[in-house]
């Protein structure tokens, strides 16, 4: 019975090989090719008669493939795995196994071949997809970060109240909005405000810093590029800012920094609602609302020829002029207190301004505007360990210690010294009570009578 089964297997040996789903290559200990199956023929394009009787080394020399396992399997007597590249460029993963005779001597090498060309392509595709996902994740993280920022300006001045009312009217339209103002006045806050009040509030608001991208990259960043459009370009191409913001709003910060060539491309978007990727032959439609901002005098730039007149008219449809902080000193106190709450929450600290400190800050001209104020508060929260921020904690340019000493001395004489000291004591005590929860606790900590605490708080109102 056993002999009959063995005979049946031998009679159908070639059919069995051809039925296997993997490519089979059989060679002897000398490397002579003996048999390949049908799947191997399909994988490689080689026929049985092309390889039978040939040495595997000869096939390598002829360029049929670049690597064979036989020598290593014969040398080690153990299975070996390696990747082989065919003349056609197809890649196979080979696994060679030794076959021993009844005496334990190596008789044959049988090699299994699997096509990994598709797997390699899929891996490359997945790598590119991961890169795109990371890129999109970064953009979404940026968008999320931007949306968490202040969308309603903090203010107390009438000029800002009028500006916000105007912003609300502009938001109801689809008009291009131009925001003018010095560096640091908060132009991006008004851009977010207009977007948040518009019909596109549920769509993306994407900010592009026109002055922060090199001129050579501006076109591809704004409008994207086709696969292989230039050296170093992704094989999949890339969407630009306008495509990503399709359906939403794009905020072009410092639009006055755009080179003239990009001004022409931007004008086409505003006029026709079309963009052209770098390397593309046909335009793409986009539906994007544009909000632009600049600290430049674009009207002067038009006269000097550094900014296109037609683009200026296209952008200058609905204009918001944000006044510098020195022209709206009423906003210093609410802004300072807002930033203090923001940073004390972030760093889990407890700080408060003395009134006299805020008085000094209000008199300062703030050449860096709101951004300078914000950076100052950030620095104070990081560096101070005391519960109250006093004038001595402010930089010299704000307190006037180094400059305008006579003028500042006159300011200090506006109120009696005792009144200033009493106010500082009251601020300290009120903050201490808020921090520690009771007058009794403050009295114990600072070794002061409860009646004295009440008297000092009442004395300064």
C-alpha positions in Angstrom: 0.0 0.0 0.0 2.9 2.4 0.9 4.7 1.6 -2.3 1.5 2.3 -4.3 1.1 5.7 -2.6 4.7 6.6 -3.2 4.4 5.6 -6.9 1.2 7.7 -7.2 3.0 10.7 -5.7 6.0 10.3 -8.1 3.6 10.0 -11.1 1.9 13.2 -10.2 5.0 15.1 -8.9 5.0 17.7 -11.6 1.2 18.3 -11.4 1.6 18.8 -7.6 4.4 21.4 -8.1 2.3 23.2 -10.6 -0.7 23.3 -8.2 1.3 25.1 -5.5 0.5 28.8 -5.1 4.2 29.8 -4.7 7.0 29.7 -7.3 9.3 26.7 -6.9 12.9 26.5 -8.2 14.8 23.2 -7.7 18.5 22.8 -8.2 21.2 20.2 -7.3 24.2 20.7 -5.0 26.2 22.0 -7.9 23.7 24.7 -8.7 22.3 23.1 -11.8 18.6 24.0 -12.4 16.4 20.9 -12.5 12.8 22.1 -12.3 10.6 25.1 -12.0 6.8 25.1 -11.6 4.1 27.0 -13.4 3.8 29.7 -10.7 7.5 30.4 -11.0 7.1 30.8 -14.8 4.3 33.3 -14.2 6.3 35.2 -11.6 9.4 35.5 -13.7 8.4 35.1 -17.3 11.0 32.4 -17.7 10.1 29.0 -19.2 11.2 25.6 -18.1 13.4 25.1 -21.2 15.2 28.4 -20.6 16.5 27.4 -17.2 16.6 23.6 -17.1 20.2 22.3 -17.1 21.7 25.8 -16.6 23.8 26.6 -13.6 22.3 29.3 -11.4 25.6 31.3 -11.5 25.3 31.4 -15.2 21.8 32.8 -15.0 23.2 35.6 -12.7 26.0 36.3 -15.2 23.4 36.6 -18.0 21.4 39.1 -15.9 18.3 37.0 -15.6 18.3 37.8 -11.9 20.8 39.4 -9.5 21.0 36.9 -6.6 20.7 33.2 -5.9 20.5 31.3 -2.6 22.1 28.0 -3.6 25.7 28.7 -2.6 24.7 29.9 0.8 22.3 27.0 1.5 24.9 24.5 0.4 27.6 26.1 2.5 25.5 26.3 5.7 23.0 23.4 5.2 20.3 25.7 6.6 17.4 27.7 5.2 18.2 31.1 3.8 16.0 34.1 2.9 16.9 36.9 0.6 15.3 39.4 -1.9 16.0 38.9 -5.6 15.5 41.4 -8.4 14.7 40.1 -11.9 15.8 41.6 -15.2 12.3 43.2 -15.5 12.7 45.0 -12.2 10.2 42.8 -10.4 11.3 41.8 -6.8 10.9 38.3 -5.3 11.5 37.2 -1.8 13.3 33.8 -1.9 13.5 31.2 0.8 15.8 28.3 0.1 15.7 25.0 2.0 18.2 22.2 1.9 17.0 18.6 1.0 19.0 15.7 2.4 19.2 12.1 1.2 18.8 9.0 3.3 22.5 9.2 4.2 22.2 12.7 5.5 24.0 14.2 2.6 22.8 17.4 0.9 21.1 16.4 -2.3 18.9 19.3 -3.5 18.1 23.0 -2.9 14.4 23.9 -3.2 13.7 27.6 -3.4 10.3 29.2 -2.8 9.7 32.5 -4.5 7.0 35.1 -3.7 6.3 38.3 -5.6 6.8 41.4 -3.3 6.8 44.0 -6.1 3.2 44.9 -5.2 4.1 44.9 -1.5 7.0 47.2 -2.1 4.8 49.5 -4.1 2.2 49.4 -1.3 4.9 50.1 1.3 6.1 53.1 -0.7 2.5 54.2 -1.1 1.9 53.8 2.6 5.0 55.8 3.4 3.8 58.6 1.2 0.3 58.4 2.8 1.9 58.6 6.2 3.8 61.7 5.1 0.6 63.3 3.9 -1.3 62.3 7.1 1.5 63.9 9.1 1.3 67.0 7.0 -2.5 67.2 7.4 -2.2 66.5 11.1 0.2 69.4 11.5 -2.2 71.6 9.6 -5.1 70.4 11.7 -3.1 70.9 14.9 -2.3 74.5 13.7 -5.9 75.1 12.8 -7.0 73.8 16.2 -4.5 76.0 17.9 -5.6 79.0 16.0 -9.3 78.4 16.8 -8.5 78.2 20.5 -7.0 81.7 20.3 -8.9 84.8 21.3 -11.7 85.4 18.7 -13.4 88.3 20.4 -11.0 91.3 21.1 -10.6 92.4 24.7 -11.1 96.2 24.9 -12.6 99.1 26.7 -12.0 102.0 24.2 -14.7 103.5 22.0 -12.5 103.2 18.9 -12.3 99.4 19.3 -16.1 99.3 19.9 -16.6 101.0 16.5 -14.1 98.7 14.8 -15.8 95.6 16.1 -19.2 96.8 14.9 -17.7 97.4 11.4 -16.2 93.9 11.5 -19.6 92.4 12.1 -21.0 94.1 9.1 -18.1 93.0 6.9 -18.5 89.4 8.2 -22.0 89.2 6.8 -20.7 89.7 3.3 -18.4 87.7 1.1 -16.2 90.7 0.4 -12.4 90.5 0.7 -11.3 92.2 3.9 -8.1 94.2 4.3 -6.8 94.7 7.9 -4.3 97.5 8.3 -2.2 98.3 11.4 1.2 98.4 13.0 3.0 95.2 13.9 1.5 93.6 17.0 -1.8 95.5 17.1 -3.8 92.2 16.8 -4.7 92.0 13.1 -5.0 88.2 13.3 -7.6 88.6 16.1 -9.8 90.6 13.8 -9.2 88.0 11.0 -10.5 85.3 13.3 -13.4 87.5 14.4 -14.6 88.2 10.9 -14.3 84.4 10.0 -16.1 83.3 13.2 -19.0 85.7 12.4 -19.3 84.7 8.8 -21.3 81.9 7.1 -18.0 80.0 6.7 -17.5 79.8 10.5 -17.8 76.0 10.4 -15.1 75.7 7.7 -11.4 76.1 7.9 -9.6 79.3 8.6 -6.0 78.9 7.3 -3.3 81.5 7.9 -0.4 82.0 5.6 2.5 84.2 6.6 3.4 85.8 3.2 6.6 87.2 4.7 7.7 83.9 6.3 8.1 81.8 3.2 11.1 82.1 0.8 10.2 83.5 -2.6 11.2 80.3 -4.3 8.7 78.3 -2.3 5.8 80.8 -2.1 4.2 79.6 -5.4 4.2 75.9 -4.5 3.0 76.7 -0.9 0.1 78.9 -2.1 -1.0 76.9 -5.1 0.5 73.4 -4.7 2.3 71.4 -7.3 1.9 68.4 -9.5 3.8 65.1 -9.1 7.5 65.6 -10.0 7.0 69.3 -10.9 10.5 70.1 -9.7 13.5 68.5 -8.1 12.6 67.3 -4.6 8.9 67.5 -5.3 6.7 64.7 -3.9 5.8 61.9 -6.4 2.2 62.4 -5.3 2.1 66.2 -5.7 0.9 68.5 -3.0 -2.2 70.7 -2.4 -1.5 74.4 -1.7 -3.1 76.7 0.9 -5.9 77.7 -1.4 -6.9 74.1 -2.1 -6.8 73.2 1.6 -8.9 76.2 2.5 -11.5 75.5 -0.2 -14.9 76.3 1.2 -13.4 78.3 4.0 -11.2 81.4 4.6 -7.6 82.0 4.0 -5.8 84.7 6.0 -2.9 86.2 4.1 -0.8 87.9 6.8 1.7 90.5 5.7 0.3 90.4 2.1 2.5 93.4 1.3 5.5 91.1 1.4 4.4 89.1 -1.6 6.7 89.3 -4.7 5.1 90.8 -7.8 5.0 87.4 -9.6 2.8 86.0 -6.8 0.7 89.2 -6.7 -0.3 88.4 -10.3 -1.3 84.8 -9.3 -3.3 86.0 -6.3 -5.2 88.5 -8.5 -6.3 85.6 -10.7 -7.7 83.8 -7.7 -9.6 86.9 -6.6 -10.9 87.6 -10.1 -11.7 84.1 -11.5 -11.7 81.8 -8.4 -9.1 79.6 -10.0 -5.7 78.4 -9.1 -3.0 76.6 -11.1 -0.7 74.1 -9.5 3.0 74.3 -10.3 3.5 72.0 -13.3 -0.2 71.8 -14.1 -1.8 72.6 -17.5 -5.4 73.1 -16.4 -6.7 75.4 -13.6 -8.7 74.2 -10.6 -11.8 76.0 -9.2 -11.6 77.1 -5.5 -14.2 78.8 -3.3 -12.1 80.7 -0.7 -12.8 84.0 1.1 -9.6 86.1 1.4 -8.8 88.2 4.4 -5.5 90.1 4.0 -3.4 92.1 6.5 -0.3 94.3 6.3 1.6 96.8 8.3 2.7 98.5 5.1 1.2 101.5 3.4 0.1 99.7 0.3 -1.0 103.0 -1.4 2.6 104.2 -1.2 3.8 100.8 -2.5 1.5 101.1 -5.5 3.0 104.5 -6.4 6.6 103.1 -6.0 5.7 100.1 -8.2 6.3 97.4 -5.6 2.6 96.5 -5.3 0.1 96.0 -8.2 -2.5 98.7 -8.4 -5.2 96.3 -9.6 -4.5 93.9 -6.7 -4.6 96.8 -4.3 -8.1 97.7 -5.5 -9.2 94.1 -5.3 -8.0 93.7 -1.7 -9.1 97.2 -0.6 -12.9 96.5 -0.6 -13.7 96.3 3.1 -10.9 97.9 5.2 -10.3 97.7 8.9 -7.7 100.0 10.4 -6.7 98.7 13.9 -5.3 101.6 16.0 -2.0 101.2 17.9 -2.2 100.6 21.6 -0.9 104.1 22.4 -4.0 105.6 20.8 -6.4 103.4 23.0 -4.8 103.4 26.4 -8.2 102.4 27.9 -7.5 98.9 26.6 -4.2 98.4 28.4 -5.8 97.4 31.7 -8.3 94.8 30.4 -5.7 93.3 28.0 -3.1 93.1 30.8 -5.6 91.4 33.1 -6.7 89.0 30.3 -3.2 87.9 29.6 -2.4 87.5 33.3 -5.4 85.2 33.7 -4.3 83.3 30.6 -0.7 82.7 31.8 -1.3 82.2 35.5 -3.8 79.4 34.5 -1.2 77.9 32.1 1.6 77.9 34.7 -0.6 77.3 37.7 0.5 80.4 39.5 -1.3 83.1 41.5 -0.4 86.7 40.6 -2.2 90.0 40.6 -1.4 93.6 39.5 -1.1 96.4 42.0 -3.2 99.4 40.7 -0.2 101.6 40.7 1.5 99.1 38.4 -1.3 99.2 35.9 -1.2 103.0 36.1 2.5 102.9 35.1 1.7 100.5 32.3 -1.1 102.7 30.9 1.3 105.7 30.7 3.7 103.7 28.6 3.6 104.1 24.8 3.8 100.4 23.8 5.7 100.6 20.5 5.3 96.9 20.1 1.6 97.2 20.7 -0.5 94.3 22.1 2.2 91.8 21.3 4.7 93.6 23.4 2.2 93.7 26.3 1.4 90.0 26.0 5.1 89.1 25.9 5.7 91.3 29.0 2.9 89.5 31.0 4.2 86.1 29.9 7.7 87.0 31.1 6.4 88.3 34.5 4.4 85.2 35.2 7.4 83.0 34.4 9.9 84.9 36.5 8.0 86.3 39.5 7.3 84.3 42.7 5.6 87.1 44.6 1.8 87.3 44.7 1.7 91.0 43.6 3.2 92.6 40.5 4.7 96.0 41.6 6.2 98.8 39.4 9.7 97.6 40.4 9.0 94.3 38.5 8.5 96.2 35.2 11.3 96.8 32.8 13.1 100.2 32.9 11.7 101.4 29.5 8.2 101.1 31.0 8.8 102.6 34.4 11.0 105.4 33.0 13.8 104.8 35.4 16.4 105.1 32.7 14.5 107.7 30.5 12.2 110.7 31.1 13.0 110.7 34.8 11.7 114.2 35.3 8.4 113.5 33.6 7.9 110.3 35.6 8.7 112.0 38.9 6.0 114.5 38.1 3.6 111.6 37.5 4.4 110.1 40.8 3.6 113.4 42.6 0.0 113.3 41.4 -1.0 111.5 44.6 0.4 111.6 48.1 3.0 109.0 48.9 0.9 107.7 51.9 -2.0 107.1 49.6 0.1 105.1 47.2 1.5 103.0 50.1 -2.0 102.4 51.5 -3.2 101.2 48.2 -0.3 98.8 47.9 -1.0 97.4 51.3 -4.7 97.0 50.5 -3.9 95.2 47.2 -1.5 92.9 49.0 -3.9 92.1 51.8 -6.9 91.5 49.5 -4.8 89.2 47.4 -3.6 87.3 50.4 -7.1 86.8 51.7 -8.2 85.5 48.3 -5.3 83.2 48.2 -5.5 81.8 51.7 -9.2 81.9 52.2 -9.7 83.9 55.4 -8.6 87.0 57.3 -7.7 84.8 60.3 -5.3 82.7 58.1 -3.6 85.9 56.7 -3.3 87.3 60.2 -1.5 84.2 61.4 0.8 83.9 58.4 1.9 87.5 58.3 1.8 88.1 62.1 -0.7 91.0 61.9 -3.8 91.6 63.9 -7.2 91.0 62.3 -8.3 94.5 63.3 -5.2 96.0 61.5 -6.1 94.1 58.4 -9.7 95.5 58.4 -8.4 99.0 59.1 -5.9 99.0 56.3 -8.5 97.7 53.8 -11.1 100.3 54.9 -8.6 103.2 55.0 -7.9 102.8 51.3 -11.5 102.3 50.3 
